[in-house]
Amino acid sequence: MKRLITLATTLLALTAVPFALASAGPGKFETAITGKGPRTERGRLDGTWAIDLNTAPTGTTKLTWQGHPAGGGKYMISGSTITFTPKKHGQCKTNGKYTFHLDAGRLTFTPIKDTCTDRRDILTYGTWVTTE
């Protein structure tokens, strides 16, 4: 009986995340990029980045760098997968598909397929922390 209760509690906890994301979206997050390595484009990407994913399962995303608009487009969440569609005339020309993990206000992205190097490097450089 104790195992059954533990299993039921675990399953409920796992299903709560998609329901929460479906109603309001993951939220707003920030990350800081620093360094002179290849993943920072030799320092070109350095600074504080913010991403707004407040609507779900589909919505408009806004990306800022140092508080200035730096990209955006649309996104769609399906389970733990997120697909980014760039805005017209933006730097990225193709969709990017990632798995994401959100735990205690910390968001990480793992690329499934993305040919846009800057978007991939920005999203996967490190952990994004909630700002809300």
DRENNUDREN-221097 format. One record per residue: residue number from 1; residue in three letters; x, z negated, y negated of N, C-alpha, C in turn. Coordinates in steps of 0.2 Angstrom, whole numbers, plus 5000, padded with zeros to 4 digits. Layout:
# DRENNUDREN-221097
NUM, ala, X, Z, Y, X, Z, Y, X, Z, Y $
...
***
This chain:
# DRENNUDREN-221097
1, met, 5004, 5000, 5006, 5000, 5000, 5000, 5004, 5000, 4994 $
2, lys, 5010, 4996, 4994, 5014, 4996, 4988, 5017, 5002, 4987 $
3, arg, 5019, 5006, 4992, 5022, 5013, 4991, 5017, 5017, 4988 $
4, leu, 5011, 5017, 4991, 5006, 5021, 4988, 5005, 5020, 4980 $
5, ile, 5005, 5014, 4978, 5004, 5013, 4971, 5010, 5015, 4967 $
6, thr, 5016, 5014, 4970, 5022, 5017, 4967, 5022, 5024, 4966 $
7, leu, 5020, 5028, 4971, 5019, 5035, 4971, 5014, 5037, 4966 $
8, ala, 5008, 5034, 4966, 5003, 5036, 4962, 5005, 5035, 4954 $
9, thr, 5009, 5030, 4953, 5011, 5028, 4946, 5016, 5034, 4944 $
10, thr, 5021, 5035, 4949, 5026, 5040, 4947, 5023, 5047, 4946 $
11, leu, 5018, 5049, 4950, 5014, 5055, 4949, 5011, 5056, 4942 $
12, leu, 5007, 5050, 4941, 5004, 5050, 4934, 5009, 5050, 4928 $
13, ala, 5015, 5047, 4929, 5020, 5048, 4924, 5022, 5055, 4923 $
14, leu, 5023, 5058, 4928, 5026, 5065, 4928, 5020, 5070, 4925 $
15, thr, 5014, 5069, 4927, 5009, 5073, 4924, 5007, 5072, 4917 $
16, ala, 5009, 5066, 4914, 5008, 5064, 4907, 5011, 5068, 4902 $
17, val, 5018, 5070, 4904, 5022, 5074, 4899, 5018, 5081, 4898 $
18, pro, 5016, 5085, 4903, 5013, 5091, 4901, 5007, 5091, 4897 $
19, phe, 5003, 5085, 4898, 4997, 5084, 4895, 4998, 5083, 4887 $
20, ala, 5003, 5078, 4886, 5005, 5077, 4879, 5008, 5083, 4876 $
21, leu, 5012, 5087, 4879, 5015, 5093, 4876, 5009, 5098, 4875 $
22, ala, 5004, 5098, 4879, 4999, 5103, 4878, 4995, 5102, 4872 $
23, ser, 4994, 5095, 4870, 4990, 5094, 4865, 4993, 5094, 4858 $
24, ala, 4999, 5092, 4857, 5003, 5092, 4851, 5009, 5095, 4850 $
25, gly, 5012, 5097, 4856, 5019, 5100, 4856, 5024, 5094, 4856 $
26, pro, 5030, 5096, 4858, 5036, 5091, 4858, 5037, 5088, 4852 $
27, gly, 5037, 5091, 4846, 5038, 5087, 4840, 5044, 5091, 4836 $
28, lys, 5047, 5087, 4832, 5053, 5089, 4827, 5059, 5086, 4830 $
29, phe, 5064, 5090, 4830, 5071, 5087, 4833, 5077, 5089, 4828 $
30, glu, 5082, 5086, 4829, 5088, 5087, 4825, 5094, 5087, 4830 $
31, thr, 5099, 5091, 4828, 5106, 5090, 4832, 5111, 5092, 4827 $
32, ala, 5117, 5089, 4828, 5123, 5091, 4824, 5128, 5095, 4828 $
33, ile, 5130, 5100, 4825, 5136, 5104, 4828, 5142, 5103, 4824 $
34, thr, 5147, 5102, 4828, 5154, 5101, 4824, 5159, 5104, 4829 $
35, gly, 5165, 5106, 4826, 5170, 5109, 4830, 5172, 5116, 4828 $
36, lys, 5178, 5118, 4831, 5181, 5124, 4830, 5181, 5129, 4836 $
37, gly, 5177, 5126, 4842, 5177, 5130, 4848, 5173, 5136, 4848 $
38, pro, 5173, 5139, 4854, 5169, 5145, 4855, 5161, 5144, 4854 $
39, arg, 5159, 5138, 4856, 5152, 5137, 4856, 5149, 5135, 4849 $
40, thr, 5154, 5134, 4844, 5152, 5133, 4837, 5153, 5139, 4833 $
41, glu, 5155, 5145, 4837, 5157, 5151, 4833, 5163, 5150, 4829 $
42, arg, 5167, 5146, 4831, 5174, 5144, 4827, 5172, 5140, 4821 $
43, gly, 5166, 5136, 4821, 5164, 5132, 4815, 5159, 5135, 4811 $
44, arg, 5157, 5141, 4812, 5152, 5144, 4809, 5145, 5141, 4809 $
45, leu, 5144, 5138, 4815, 5137, 5135, 4816, 5137, 5127, 4815 $
46, asp, 5143, 5125, 4812, 5143, 5118, 4811, 5138, 5115, 4806 $
47, gly, 5135, 5110, 4807, 5130, 5107, 4802, 5125, 5104, 4806 $
48, thr, 5120, 5101, 4802, 5114, 5098, 4805, 5108, 5104, 4806 $
49, trp, 5106, 5104, 4812, 5101, 5109, 4814, 5094, 5105, 4815 $
50, ala, 5089, 5108, 4813, 5082, 5105, 4815, 5078, 5110, 4818 $
51, ile, 5073, 5108, 4823, 5069, 5113, 4826, 5062, 5110, 4826 $
52, asp, 5057, 5113, 4824, 5050, 5111, 4823, 5046, 5114, 4829 $
53, leu, 5044, 5110, 4834, 5040, 5113, 4840, 5033, 5108, 4840 $
54, asn, 5030, 5108, 4834, 5024, 5103, 4834, 5018, 5106, 4837 $
55, thr, 5017, 5112, 4838, 5011, 5115, 4841, 5012, 5117, 4848 $
56, ala, 5008, 5116, 4853, 5009, 5118, 4860, 5002, 5120, 4863 $
57, pro, 5002, 5124, 4868, 5008, 5126, 4872, 5011, 5132, 4869 $
58, thr, 5007, 5135, 4864, 5011, 5141, 4860, 5010, 5139, 4853 $
59, gly, 5015, 5142, 4849, 5015, 5140, 4842, 5021, 5144, 4838 $
60, thr, 5021, 5142, 4832, 5027, 5145, 4828, 5032, 5139, 4828 $
61, thr, 5038, 5142, 4828, 5044, 5137, 4828, 5048, 5139, 4822 $
62, lys, 5051, 5133, 4819, 5055, 5134, 4813, 5061, 5131, 4814 $
63, leu, 5067, 5135, 4813, 5073, 5132, 4814, 5077, 5132, 4807 $
64, thr, 5080, 5126, 4805, 5083, 5125, 4799, 5090, 5123, 4800 $
65, trp, 5095, 5125, 4795, 5102, 5123, 4795, 5103, 5120, 4789 $
66, gln, 5105, 5113, 4789, 5107, 5110, 4783, 5101, 5110, 4778 $
67, gly, 5095, 5110, 4781, 5089, 5110, 4777, 5086, 5116, 4774 $
68, his, 5090, 5122, 4776, 5088, 5129, 4774, 5085, 5133, 4780 $
69, pro, 5080, 5137, 4779, 5078, 5141, 4784, 5083, 5145, 4787 $
70, ala, 5083, 5145, 4794, 5088, 5148, 4798, 5086, 5152, 4804 $
71, gly, 5079, 5153, 4804, 5077, 5157, 4810, 5070, 5154, 4812 $
72, gly, 5067, 5157, 4817, 5061, 5155, 4819, 5057, 5160, 4823 $
73, gly, 5051, 5160, 4824, 5047, 5164, 4828, 5042, 5161, 4831 $
74, lys, 5040, 5163, 4837, 5035, 5160, 4841, 5038, 5157, 4848 $
75, tyr, 5034, 5152, 4850, 5037, 5149, 4857, 5031, 5148, 4861 $
76, met, 5032, 5148, 4868, 5027, 5147, 4873, 5029, 5142, 4878 $
77, ile, 5026, 5137, 4879, 5028, 5132, 4884, 5024, 5133, 4891 $
78, ser, 5027, 5133, 4896, 5023, 5133, 4903, 5027, 5128, 4907 $
79, gly, 5024, 5122, 4909, 5027, 5117, 4912, 5034, 5115, 4909 $
80, ser, 5039, 5116, 4912, 5046, 5113, 4909, 5050, 5119, 4906 $
81, thr, 5046, 5125, 4906, 5050, 5131, 4903, 5047, 5133, 4896 $
82, ile, 5052, 5135, 4892, 5050, 5137, 4885, 5053, 5144, 4884 $
83, thr, 5049, 5148, 4881, 5051, 5155, 4879, 5050, 5156, 4872 $
84, phe, 5056, 5158, 4869, 5056, 5159, 4862, 5056, 5167, 4860 $
85, thr, 5051, 5169, 4856, 5051, 5175, 4854, 5053, 5176, 4846 $
86, pro, 5058, 5179, 4845, 5060, 5179, 4838, 5056, 5182, 4833 $
87, lys, 5056, 5180, 4826, 5052, 5184, 4821, 5055, 5191, 4820 $
88, lys, 5051, 5195, 4817, 5053, 5202, 4816, 5058, 5201, 4811 $
89, his, 5063, 5206, 4811, 5069, 5206, 4807, 5073, 5200, 4807 $
90, gly, 5073, 5196, 4812, 5077, 5190, 4812, 5084, 5192, 4816 $
91, gln, 5088, 5188, 4816, 5095, 5189, 4819, 5094, 5190, 4826 $
92, cys, 5090, 5186, 4830, 5089, 5188, 4837, 5084, 5193, 4838 $
93, lys, 5086, 5198, 4843, 5081, 5203, 4844, 5077, 5203, 4850 $
94, thr, 5079, 5198, 4855, 5076, 5198, 4861, 5073, 5190, 4862 $
95, asn, 5069, 5190, 4867, 5066, 5183, 4869, 5072, 5179, 4872 $
96, gly, 5071, 5173, 4872, 5076, 5168, 4875, 5071, 5163, 4880 $
97, lys, 5073, 5162, 4886, 5069, 5158, 4890, 5074, 5152, 4893 $
98, tyr, 5071, 5146, 4892, 5075, 5140, 4894, 5070, 5135, 4898 $
99, thr, 5074, 5131, 4902, 5070, 5125, 4904, 5072, 5120, 4899 $
100, phe, 5067, 5115, 4898, 5069, 5109, 4893, 5067, 5103, 4897 $
101, his, 5070, 5098, 4894, 5069, 5091, 4897, 5068, 5086, 4891 $
102, leu, 5063, 5083, 4891, 5062, 5078, 4885, 5061, 5071, 4888 $
103, asp, 5065, 5067, 4886, 5065, 5060, 4888, 5067, 5055, 4883 $
104, ala, 5062, 5051, 4881, 5063, 5045, 4876, 5066, 5048, 4869 $
105, gly, 5062, 5054, 4867, 5064, 5057, 4861, 5070, 5061, 4861 $
106, arg, 5073, 5062, 4867, 5079, 5066, 4867, 5077, 5073, 4871 $
107, leu, 5079, 5078, 4868, 5077, 5085, 4870, 5083, 5089, 4872 $
108, thr, 5084, 5092, 4878, 5089, 5096, 4880, 5086, 5103, 4882 $
109, phe, 5090, 5108, 4881, 5088, 5115, 4884, 5094, 5117, 4888 $
110, thr, 5091, 5121, 4894, 5096, 5124, 4898, 5094, 5131, 4899 $
111, pro, 5098, 5136, 4897, 5096, 5143, 4897, 5094, 5146, 4904 $
112, ile, 5089, 5150, 4904, 5087, 5154, 4910, 5090, 5161, 4909 $
113, lys, 5088, 5163, 4903, 5090, 5170, 4901, 5090, 5170, 4893 $
114, asp, 5095, 5172, 4890, 5095, 5173, 4883, 5101, 5177, 4881 $
115, thr, 5100, 5183, 4878, 5106, 5187, 4876, 5108, 5186, 4869 $
116, cys, 5104, 5182, 4865, 5106, 5180, 4858, 5111, 5174, 4858 $
117, thr, 5117, 5175, 4857, 5122, 5170, 4858, 5121, 5165, 4853 $
118, asp, 5120, 5166, 4847, 5119, 5161, 4842, 5113, 5156, 4844 $
119, arg, 5107, 5159, 4846, 5102, 5154, 4848, 5104, 5150, 4854 $
120, arg, 5107, 5153, 4859, 5109, 5150, 4865, 5114, 5144, 4863 $
121, asp, 5119, 5146, 4859, 5124, 5141, 4857, 5121, 5135, 4853 $
122, ile, 5116, 5136, 4849, 5113, 5131, 4845, 5109, 5127, 4849 $
123, leu, 5105, 5130, 4853, 5100, 5126, 4857, 5103, 5122, 4862 $
124, thr, 5109, 5124, 4865, 5112, 5121, 4871, 5118, 5117, 4869 $
125, tyr, 5120, 5117, 4863, 5126, 5113, 4861, 5126, 5106, 4863 $
126, gly, 5121, 5103, 4862, 5120, 5095, 4863, 5113, 5093, 4863 $
127, thr, 5112, 5087, 4863, 5105, 5084, 4864, 5102, 5084, 4857 $
128, trp, 5096, 5086, 4857, 5092, 5086, 4851, 5088, 5079, 4851 $
129, val, 5088, 5076, 4845, 5084, 5069, 4844, 5078, 5070, 4840 $
130, thr, 5073, 5067, 4842, 5067, 5067, 4838, 5068, 5064, 4831 $
131, thr, 5064, 5067, 4826, 5064, 5065, 4819, 5058, 5062, 4817 $
132, glu, 5053, 5062, 4822, 5046, 5059, 4820, 5045, 5052, 4823 $
***
